[in-house]
């Protein structure tokens, strides 16, 4: 932990900026380390498991499974839990996209309605 505090020391935090930007530091993949998943997120994911589950069978490319296992290990979770989380995130994003599309369409229709009301008022005044 003391090493982490030294990294965040405001007096030295920018000392190596040039080395980072040049690639002298941070470019060696041998030193990459995941900080893992925050405990709050893990608890949130565990709560999602309280939902009713249904067993499914799906064929996935071997490389994808291996990648999920690797990422899952780095994140401190199993590959099946990670796959479930990925699917949940995708579905939530698609649902948000649909909602945003509906909101956008509603605003467009409201603007068109206002323009039509304006045109109608001008037609009435001319008549």
DSSP file (Angstrom, degrees, kcal/mol; ACC not computed):
  #  RESIDUE AA STRUCTURE BP1 BP2  ACC     N-H-->O    O-->H-N    N-H-->O    O-->H-N    TCO  KAPPA ALPHA  PHI   PSI    X-CA   Y-CA   Z-CA
    1    1 A X     >        0   0    0      0, 0.0     4,-1.8     0, 0.0     3,-0.2   0.000 360.0 360.0 360.0 -36.6    0.0    0.0    0.0
    2    2 A X  H  >  +     0   0    0      1,-0.2     4,-1.9     2,-0.2     5,-0.1   0.867 360.0  55.4 -61.8 -35.4    2.8    2.4    0.8
    3    3 A X  H  > S+     0   0    0      1,-0.2     4,-1.7     2,-0.2    -1,-0.2   0.891 105.3  52.9 -63.3 -38.4    4.1    2.1   -2.8
    4    4 A X  H  > S+     0   0    0     -3,-0.2     4,-1.4     1,-0.2    -2,-0.2   0.903 107.4  51.1 -63.1 -40.9    0.6    3.1   -4.0
    5    5 A X  H  < S+     0   0    0     -4,-1.8    -1,-0.2     1,-0.2    -2,-0.2   0.871 106.6  54.7 -64.9 -36.0    0.6    6.2   -1.9
    6    6 A X  H >< S+     0   0    0     -4,-1.9     3,-1.2     1,-0.2    -1,-0.2   0.880 104.8  53.9 -64.3 -37.1    4.0    7.2   -3.3
    7    7 A X  H 3< S+     0   0    0     -4,-1.7    -1,-0.2     1,-0.3    -2,-0.2   0.864 110.5  46.6 -64.1 -35.4    2.6    7.0   -6.8
    8    8 A X  T 3< S+     0   0    0     -4,-1.4     2,-0.4    -5,-0.1    -1,-0.3   0.316  78.4 130.5 -91.7   8.6   -0.1    9.4   -5.9
    9    9 A X    X>  -     0   0    0     -3,-1.2     3,-1.5    -4,-0.2     4,-1.5  -0.490  54.9-145.1 -64.3 119.0    2.2   11.9   -4.1
   10   10 A X  T 34 S+     0   0    0     -2,-0.4     4,-0.3     1,-0.3    -1,-0.2   0.738  96.3  59.5 -61.3 -21.5    1.2   15.3   -5.6
   11   11 A X  T 34 S+     0   0    0      1,-0.2    -1,-0.3     2,-0.1    -2,-0.1   0.744 120.8  22.6 -77.8 -22.3    4.9   16.4   -5.4
   12   12 A X  T X4 S+     0   0    0     -3,-1.5     3,-1.6    -6,-0.2     4,-0.4   0.400  89.9 102.9-122.8   0.6    6.1   13.6   -7.6
   13   13 A X  T 3< S+     0   0    0     -4,-1.5     3,-0.3     1,-0.3    -3,-0.1   0.788  89.9  39.6 -62.8 -28.6    3.1   12.6   -9.7
   14   14 A X  T >  S+     0   0    0     -4,-0.3     3,-1.2     1,-0.2    -1,-0.3   0.312  84.6 102.1-102.9   9.0    4.3   14.4  -12.8
   15   15 A X  T <  S+     0   0    0     -3,-1.6     3,-0.3     1,-0.2    -1,-0.2   0.835  87.9  38.4 -61.6 -34.3    8.0   13.6  -12.6
   16   16 A X  T 3> S+     0   0    0     -4,-0.4     4,-2.2    -3,-0.3    -1,-0.2   0.149  77.2 116.6-105.8  18.9    7.9   10.9  -15.2
   17   17 A X  H <> S+     0   0    0     -3,-1.2     4,-2.7     1,-0.2     5,-0.2   0.908  77.7  49.9 -55.9 -45.9    5.4   12.4  -17.7
   18   18 A X  H  > S+     0   0    0     -4,-0.3     4,-2.1    -3,-0.3     6,-0.3   0.887 110.2  50.6 -62.1 -38.9    8.0   12.6  -20.5
   19   19 A X  H  >>S+     0   0    0      2,-0.2     6,-1.9     1,-0.2     5,-1.2   0.881 112.1  47.4 -66.9 -37.4    9.0    9.0  -20.0
   20   20 A X  H ><5S+     0   0    0     -4,-2.2     3,-0.6     4,-0.2    -2,-0.2   0.928 113.2  47.7 -68.1 -44.6    5.4    7.9  -20.2
   21   21 A X  H 3<5S+     0   0    0     -4,-2.7    -2,-0.2     1,-0.2    -1,-0.2   0.847 111.1  50.5 -67.1 -33.6    4.6    9.9  -23.3
   22   22 A X  H 3<5S-     0   0    0     -4,-2.1    -1,-0.2    -5,-0.2    -2,-0.2   0.669 113.8-116.9 -77.6 -15.4    7.8    8.7  -25.1
   23   23 A X  T <<5S+     0   0    0     -4,-0.8     4,-0.4    -3,-0.6    -3,-0.2   0.432  83.8 120.1  92.9  -0.1    6.9    5.1  -24.3
   24   24 A X  S   <S+     0   0    0     -5,-1.2     2,-0.4    -6,-0.3    -4,-0.2   0.885  79.9  39.3 -62.9 -37.0    9.9    4.5  -22.2
   25   25 A X  S    S+     0   0    0     -6,-1.9    -2,-0.2    -9,-0.1    -1,-0.0  -0.875 118.8  20.7-109.6 146.9    7.6    3.7  -19.3
   26   26 A X  S    S+     0   0    0     -2,-0.4    -1,-0.1     2,-0.1    -2,-0.1   0.470  92.7  97.3  84.3   2.8    4.3    1.8  -19.6
   27   27 A X        +     0   0    0     -4,-0.4     2,-0.8    -3,-0.1    -2,-0.1   0.564  54.2  95.2-100.8  -8.9    5.1    0.0  -22.9
   28   28 A X    >   -     0   0    0      1,-0.2     3,-1.8    -4,-0.1    -2,-0.1  -0.743  57.8-160.3 -89.6 111.4    6.3   -3.4  -21.5
   29   29 A X  G >  S+     0   0    0     -2,-0.8     3,-1.4     1,-0.3    -1,-0.2   0.694  84.3  74.9 -64.3 -18.6    3.4   -5.8  -21.5
   30   30 A X  G 3  S+     0   0    0      1,-0.3    -1,-0.3    -3,-0.0    -2,-0.0   0.723  96.7  49.2 -65.7 -19.4    5.2   -8.0  -19.0
   31   31 A X  G <  S+     0   0    0     -3,-1.8     2,-0.3     2,-0.0    -1,-0.3   0.293  79.9 122.2-104.8   9.4    4.4   -5.4  -16.3
   32   32 A X    <   +     0   0    0     -3,-1.4     2,-0.4    -4,-0.1    -3,-0.0  -0.548  35.5 174.5 -73.5 134.2    0.7   -5.1  -17.0
   33   33 A X        -     0   0    0     -2,-0.3     2,-0.3     3,-0.0    -2,-0.0  -0.989  26.2-132.6-143.9 131.8   -1.4   -5.9  -14.0
   34   34 A X        -     0   0    0     -2,-0.4     3,-0.1     1,-0.1    41,-0.0  -0.597   6.4-146.6 -80.5 142.5   -5.1   -5.6  -13.5
   35   35 A X        -     0   0    0     -2,-0.3    -1,-0.1     1,-0.2    40,-0.1   0.495  45.1-132.2 -84.3  -2.9   -6.4   -3.9  -10.4
   36   36 A X        -     0   0    0     38,-0.2     2,-0.4     2,-0.0    -1,-0.2  -0.157  36.1 -45.7  80.7-178.9   -9.3   -6.3  -10.4
   37   37 A X        -     0   0    0     38,-0.7     5,-0.1    -3,-0.1    -3,-0.0  -0.727  62.4-107.7 -92.2 135.7  -13.0   -5.5  -10.0
   38   38 A X     >  -     0   0    0     -2,-0.4     4,-2.1     1,-0.1     3,-0.4  -0.287  25.9-120.7 -60.0 146.6  -14.1   -3.1   -7.2
   39   39 A X  H  > S+     0   0    0      1,-0.2     4,-2.7     2,-0.2     5,-0.2   0.860 112.1  58.4 -57.6 -37.9  -15.8   -4.9   -4.3
   40   40 A X  H  > S+     0   0    0      1,-0.2     4,-2.2     2,-0.2    -1,-0.2   0.910 107.4  46.9 -60.3 -41.4  -19.0   -2.7   -4.9
   41   41 A X  H  > S+     0   0    0     -3,-0.4     4,-2.6     2,-0.2    -1,-0.2   0.898 110.5  52.4 -67.6 -39.9  -19.2   -4.0   -8.4
   42   42 A X  H  X S+     0   0    0     -4,-2.1     4,-2.4     2,-0.2    -2,-0.2   0.921 110.4  48.2 -60.9 -43.2  -18.7   -7.6   -7.3
   43   43 A X  H  X S+     0   0    0     -4,-2.7     4,-2.1     2,-0.2    -2,-0.2   0.909 110.8  51.3 -63.2 -41.2  -21.5   -7.2   -4.7
   44   44 A X  H  X S+     0   0    0     -4,-2.2     4,-1.5     1,-0.2    -2,-0.2   0.910 110.5  48.5 -61.9 -42.1  -23.8   -5.7   -7.4
   45   45 A X  H  X S+     0   0    0     -4,-2.6     4,-0.7     1,-0.2    -1,-0.2   0.891 109.4  52.7 -65.1 -39.2  -23.0   -8.6   -9.7
   46   46 A X  H >< S+     0   0    0     -4,-2.4     3,-0.8     1,-0.2     4,-0.3   0.873 105.8  54.4 -64.4 -36.0  -23.7  -11.1   -6.9
   47   47 A X  H >< S+     0   0    0     -4,-2.1     3,-1.9     1,-0.2     4,-0.3   0.862 100.3  60.4 -64.3 -34.2  -27.1   -9.4   -6.3
   48   48 A X  H >< S+     0   0    0     -4,-1.5     3,-1.1     1,-0.3    -1,-0.2   0.751  93.7  65.8 -65.5 -20.6  -28.0   -9.9  -10.0
   49   49 A X  T << S+     0   0    0     -3,-0.8    -1,-0.3    -4,-0.7    -2,-0.2   0.624  83.2  75.2 -75.6 -11.5  -27.6  -13.6   -9.4
   50   50 A X  T <  S+     0   0    0     -3,-1.9    -1,-0.2    -4,-0.3    -2,-0.2   0.693  78.0  96.7 -71.3 -17.1  -30.6  -13.5   -7.1
   51   51 A X  S <  S-     0   0    0     -3,-1.1     2,-0.2    -4,-0.3    -3,-0.0  -0.332  96.4 -86.5 -69.2 155.2  -32.8  -13.2  -10.2
   52   52 A X        -     0   0    0      1,-0.0     2,-0.3    -2,-0.0    -1,-0.1  -0.438  51.5-153.7 -63.4 131.4  -34.4  -16.3  -11.5
   53   53 A X        -     0   0    0     -2,-0.2     2,-0.4    -4,-0.1    -1,-0.0  -0.777  11.1-157.1-111.0 153.0  -31.9  -18.1  -13.8
   54   54 A X        -     0   0    0     -2,-0.3     2,-0.3     2,-0.0    -2,-0.0  -0.998  22.6-123.8-129.2 129.9  -32.4  -20.4  -16.8
   55   55 A X        -     0   0    0     -2,-0.4     2,-0.3     2,-0.0    -2,-0.0  -0.542  34.9-178.3 -71.9 130.6  -29.8  -22.8  -18.0
   56   56 A X        -     0   0    0     -2,-0.3     2,-0.5     2,-0.0    -2,-0.0  -0.930  20.9-143.9-129.0 155.5  -28.9  -22.4  -21.6
   57   57 A X        +     0   0    0     -2,-0.3     2,-0.4     2,-0.0    -2,-0.0  -0.982  26.8 167.4-119.3 128.1  -26.6  -24.2  -24.0
   58   58 A X        -     0   0    0     -2,-0.5     2,-0.5     2,-0.0    -2,-0.0  -1.000  31.3-131.5-143.4 138.7  -24.8  -22.1  -26.6
   59   59 A X        +     0   0    0     -2,-0.4     2,-0.3     0, 0.0    -2,-0.0  -0.804  31.8 175.8 -92.8 126.8  -21.9  -22.9  -28.9
   60   60 A X        -     0   0    0     -2,-0.5     5,-0.0     2,-0.0    -2,-0.0  -0.926  39.2 -89.1-127.1 152.3  -19.2  -20.2  -28.9
   61   61 A X     >  -     0   0    0     -2,-0.3     4,-1.9     1,-0.1     3,-0.4  -0.329  34.2-125.9 -59.6 141.2  -15.8  -20.1  -30.6
   62   62 A X  H  > S+     0   0    0      1,-0.2     4,-2.6     2,-0.2     5,-0.2   0.883 110.3  56.0 -56.5 -41.4  -13.0  -21.6  -28.5
   63   63 A X  H  > S+     0   0    0      1,-0.2     4,-2.5     2,-0.2    -1,-0.2   0.882 105.6  51.5 -60.9 -38.2  -11.0  -18.4  -28.8
   64   64 A X  H  > S+     0   0    0     -3,-0.4     4,-2.7     2,-0.2    -1,-0.2   0.923 109.7  49.0 -64.4 -44.0  -13.8  -16.4  -27.3
   65   65 A X  H  X S+     0   0    0     -4,-1.9     4,-2.5     2,-0.2    -2,-0.2   0.920 111.4  49.7 -60.7 -44.3  -14.1  -18.7  -24.4
   66   66 A X  H  X S+     0   0    0     -4,-2.6     4,-2.4     2,-0.2    -1,-0.2   0.910 111.3  49.1 -62.2 -42.0  -10.4  -18.5  -23.8
   67   67 A X  H  X S+     0   0    0     -4,-2.5     4,-2.8     2,-0.2     5,-0.3   0.919 110.7  50.2 -63.0 -43.0  -10.5  -14.7  -23.9
   68   68 A X  H  X S+     0   0    0     -4,-2.7     4,-2.9     1,-0.2    -2,-0.2   0.897 110.5  50.4 -61.9 -39.9  -13.4  -14.7  -21.5
   69   69 A X  H  X S+     0   0    0     -4,-2.5     4,-2.3     2,-0.2    -1,-0.2   0.918 112.0  47.4 -63.7 -43.2  -11.5  -17.0  -19.1
   70   70 A X  H  X S+     0   0    0     -4,-2.4     4,-2.0     2,-0.2    -2,-0.2   0.945 116.2  42.8 -63.8 -48.7   -8.5  -14.7  -19.3
   71   71 A X  H  X S+     0   0    0     -4,-2.8     4,-2.2     1,-0.2    -2,-0.2   0.913 113.2  53.5 -64.4 -42.5  -10.5  -11.5  -18.7
   72   72 A X  H  X>S+     0   0    0     -4,-2.9     5,-3.2    -5,-0.3     4,-0.9   0.899 107.6  50.8 -59.0 -41.5  -12.5  -13.2  -16.0
   73   73 A X  H ><5S+     0   0    0     -4,-2.3     3,-0.6     1,-0.2    -1,-0.2   0.920 111.1  48.3 -62.7 -43.2   -9.3  -14.3  -14.2
   74   74 A X  H 3<5S+     0   0    0     -4,-2.0    -1,-0.2     1,-0.2    -2,-0.2   0.846 115.6  44.7 -64.6 -33.9   -8.1  -10.7  -14.3
   75   75 A X  H 3<5S-     0   0    0     -4,-2.2   -38,-0.7     2,-0.2    -1,-0.2   0.498 115.2-114.6 -90.2  -4.7  -11.4   -9.4  -13.1
   76   76 A X  T <<5S+     0   0    0     -4,-0.9     2,-0.3    -3,-0.6    -3,-0.2   0.841  79.6 100.8  77.6  33.3  -11.7  -12.0  -10.4
   77   77 A X  S   <S-     0   0    0     -5,-3.2    -1,-0.3    -6,-0.1    -2,-0.2  -0.969  75.2 -94.2-145.2 160.7  -14.8  -13.8  -11.7
   78   78 A X     >  -     0   0    0     -2,-0.3     4,-2.3     1,-0.1     5,-0.2  -0.319  34.8-116.2 -72.9 157.7  -15.6  -16.9  -13.7
   79   79 A X  H  > S+     0   0    0      1,-0.2     4,-2.6     2,-0.2     5,-0.1   0.831 114.6  53.5 -67.1 -30.8  -15.9  -16.8  -17.5
   80   80 A X  H  > S+     0   0    0      2,-0.2     4,-2.3     1,-0.2    -1,-0.2   0.909 110.0  47.3 -70.5 -39.8  -19.6  -17.7  -17.4
   81   81 A X  H  > S+     0   0    0      2,-0.2     4,-2.3     1,-0.2    -2,-0.2   0.904 113.1  49.8 -63.7 -40.5  -20.4  -14.9  -14.9
   82   82 A X  H  X S+     0   0    0     -4,-2.3     4,-2.7     2,-0.2    -2,-0.2   0.922 109.5  50.5 -63.7 -43.8  -18.4  -12.6  -17.2
   83   83 A X  H  X S+     0   0    0     -4,-2.6     4,-2.4     1,-0.2    -2,-0.2   0.905 110.6  50.1 -60.6 -41.6  -20.3  -13.8  -20.2
   84   84 A X  H  X S+     0   0    0     -4,-2.3     4,-2.5     2,-0.2    -1,-0.2   0.910 111.4  48.8 -62.2 -42.3  -23.6  -13.2  -18.4
   85   85 A X  H  X S+     0   0    0     -4,-2.3     4,-2.7     2,-0.2    -2,-0.2   0.901 109.9  51.3 -65.1 -41.2  -22.4   -9.7  -17.4
   86   86 A X  H  X S+     0   0    0     -4,-2.7     4,-2.3     2,-0.2    -2,-0.2   0.926 111.7  47.2 -61.0 -45.0  -21.4   -8.9  -21.0
   87   87 A X  H  X S+     0   0    0     -4,-2.4     4,-2.6     2,-0.2    -2,-0.2   0.911 111.7  50.9 -63.8 -42.2  -24.8  -10.0  -22.3
   88   88 A X  H  X S+     0   0    0     -4,-2.5     4,-2.7     1,-0.2     5,-0.2   0.930 110.7  48.6 -60.2 -45.7  -26.6   -7.9  -19.6
   89   89 A X  H  X S+     0   0    0     -4,-2.7     4,-2.5     1,-0.2    -1,-0.2   0.906 111.5  50.1 -61.9 -41.4  -24.6   -4.9  -20.5
   90   90 A X  H  X S+     0   0    0     -4,-2.3     4,-2.6     2,-0.2    -2,-0.2   0.941 112.1  46.5 -62.4 -47.2  -25.3   -5.4  -24.2
   91   91 A X  H  X S+     0   0    0     -4,-2.6     4,-2.6     1,-0.2    -2,-0.2   0.916 113.1  49.5 -63.1 -43.2  -29.1   -5.7  -23.6
   92   92 A X  H  X S+     0   0    0     -4,-2.7     4,-2.6     2,-0.2    -1,-0.2   0.911 111.8  49.0 -61.8 -42.0  -29.1   -2.7  -21.3
   93   93 A X  H  X S+     0   0    0     -4,-2.5     4,-2.4    -5,-0.2    -2,-0.2   0.910 111.8  48.4 -64.6 -42.1  -27.2   -0.6  -23.9
   94   94 A X  H  X S+     0   0    0     -4,-2.6     4,-2.4     2,-0.2    -2,-0.2   0.903 111.9  49.6 -65.0 -40.5  -29.6   -1.7  -26.7
   95   95 A X  H  X S+     0   0    0     -4,-2.6     4,-2.5     2,-0.2    -2,-0.2   0.916 111.4  48.7 -64.0 -42.6  -32.6   -0.9  -24.5
   96   96 A X  H  X S+     0   0    0     -4,-2.6     4,-3.0     1,-0.2    -2,-0.2   0.899 110.1  52.9 -62.4 -39.3  -31.2    2.6  -23.7
   97   97 A X  H  X S+     0   0    0     -4,-2.4     4,-2.4     2,-0.2    -2,-0.2   0.925 109.9  47.3 -61.6 -44.7  -30.5    3.1  -27.4
   98   98 A X  H  X S+     0   0    0     -4,-2.4     4,-2.4     2,-0.2    -2,-0.2   0.915 112.7  49.0 -63.3 -42.4  -34.2    2.3  -28.2
   99   99 A X  H  X S+     0   0    0     -4,-2.5     4,-2.6     1,-0.2    -2,-0.2   0.929 111.8  48.8 -62.7 -44.8  -35.4    4.6  -25.4
  100  100 A X  H  X S+     0   0    0     -4,-3.0     4,-2.5     1,-0.2    -1,-0.2   0.883 110.2  51.8 -63.0 -37.9  -33.1    7.4  -26.7
  101  101 A X  H  X S+     0   0    0     -4,-2.4     4,-2.5     2,-0.2    -1,-0.2   0.911 110.7  48.2 -63.2 -42.1  -34.4    6.8  -30.2
  102  102 A X  H  X S+     0   0    0     -4,-2.4     4,-2.6     2,-0.2    -2,-0.2   0.907 111.8  49.2 -64.7 -41.7  -38.0    7.1  -29.0
  103  103 A X  H  X S+     0   0    0     -4,-2.6     4,-2.4     2,-0.2    -2,-0.2   0.917 112.0  49.0 -63.3 -42.8  -37.2   10.2  -27.1
  104  104 A X  H  X S+     0   0    0     -4,-2.5     4,-2.2     2,-0.2    -2,-0.2   0.917 112.1  47.9 -62.5 -44.3  -35.6   11.7  -30.1
  105  105 A X  H  X S+     0   0    0     -4,-2.5     4,-2.5     2,-0.2    -2,-0.2   0.897 110.5  52.3 -63.7 -40.5  -38.5   10.8  -32.3
  106  106 A X  H  X S+     0   0    0     -4,-2.6     4,-2.4     2,-0.2    -2,-0.2   0.927 110.1  48.0 -61.7 -45.4  -40.9   12.3  -29.8
  107  107 A X  H  X S+     0   0    0     -4,-2.4     4,-2.3     2,-0.2    -1,-0.2   0.897 111.1  51.3 -62.6 -40.2  -39.0   15.6  -29.7
  108  108 A X  H  X S+     0   0    0     -4,-2.2     4,-2.4     1,-0.2    -2,-0.2   0.930 111.3  47.1 -62.2 -45.3  -38.9   15.7  -33.5
  109  109 A X  H  X S+     0   0    0     -4,-2.5     4,-2.4     1,-0.2    -2,-0.2   0.875 110.1  53.2 -65.0 -37.1  -42.7   15.1  -33.7
  110  110 A X  H  X S+     0   0    0     -4,-2.4     4,-2.2     2,-0.2    -1,-0.2   0.902 109.6  48.4 -64.5 -40.2  -43.3   17.8  -31.0
  111  111 A X  H  X S+     0   0    0     -4,-2.3     4,-2.4     2,-0.2    -2,-0.2   0.921 111.7  49.5 -64.4 -43.3  -41.2   20.3  -33.1
  112  112 A X  H  X S+     0   0    0     -4,-2.4     4,-2.3     1,-0.2    -2,-0.2   0.895 110.0  51.4 -62.7 -39.4  -43.2   19.4  -36.2
  113  113 A X  H  X S+     0   0    0     -4,-2.4     4,-2.5     2,-0.2    -1,-0.2   0.913 109.6  49.5 -63.4 -43.1  -46.5   19.8  -34.3
  114  114 A X  H  X S+     0   0    0     -4,-2.2     4,-2.3     1,-0.2    -2,-0.2   0.902 110.7  50.4 -63.0 -40.6  -45.4   23.3  -33.1
  115  115 A X  H  X S+     0   0    0     -4,-2.4     4,-2.5     2,-0.2    -2,-0.2   0.896 111.0  49.1 -63.6 -40.1  -44.4   24.2  -36.7
  116  116 A X  H  X S+     0   0    0     -4,-2.3     4,-2.6     2,-0.2    -2,-0.2   0.896 110.4  50.3 -66.7 -40.4  -47.9   23.0  -37.9
  117  117 A X  H  X S+     0   0    0     -4,-2.5     4,-2.3     2,-0.2    -2,-0.2   0.914 111.1  49.7 -62.2 -41.9  -49.6   25.0  -35.2
  118  118 A X  H  X S+     0   0    0     -4,-2.3     4,-2.0     2,-0.2    -2,-0.2   0.933 112.0  47.2 -62.1 -46.7  -47.6   28.1  -36.2
  119  119 A X  H  X S+     0   0    0     -4,-2.5     4,-2.3     1,-0.2    -2,-0.2   0.894 110.7  52.8 -61.4 -41.3  -48.5   27.6  -39.9
  120  120 A X  H  X S+     0   0    0     -4,-2.6     4,-2.3     1,-0.2    -1,-0.2   0.907 107.7  50.8 -62.2 -43.0  -52.2   27.1  -39.0
  121  121 A X  H  X S+     0   0    0     -4,-2.3     4,-2.0     1,-0.2    -1,-0.2   0.906 111.1  48.5 -61.7 -41.8  -52.3   30.3  -37.0
  122  122 A X  H  X S+     0   0    0     -4,-2.0     4,-1.7     1,-0.2    -1,-0.2   0.870 110.3  51.5 -67.6 -36.0  -50.7   32.2  -40.0
  123  123 A X  H  X S+     0   0    0     -4,-2.3     4,-1.4     2,-0.2    -2,-0.2   0.901 109.8  49.9 -65.7 -40.2  -53.3   30.7  -42.4
  124  124 A X  H  < S+     0   0    0     -4,-2.3    -2,-0.2     1,-0.2    -1,-0.2   0.886 109.9  50.7 -65.1 -39.1  -56.1   31.7  -40.1
  125  125 A X  H  < S+     0   0    0     -4,-2.0    -1,-0.2     1,-0.2    -2,-0.2   0.846 110.4  49.4 -68.7 -33.2  -54.8   35.3  -39.9
  126  126 A X  H  <        0   0    0     -4,-1.7    -1,-0.2     1,-0.2    -2,-0.2   0.781 360.0 360.0 -74.2 -27.5  -54.5   35.5  -43.7
  127  127 A X     <        0   0    0     -4,-1.4    -1,-0.2    -5,-0.1    -2,-0.2   0.466 360.0 360.0 -83.2 360.0  -58.1   34.2  -44.3
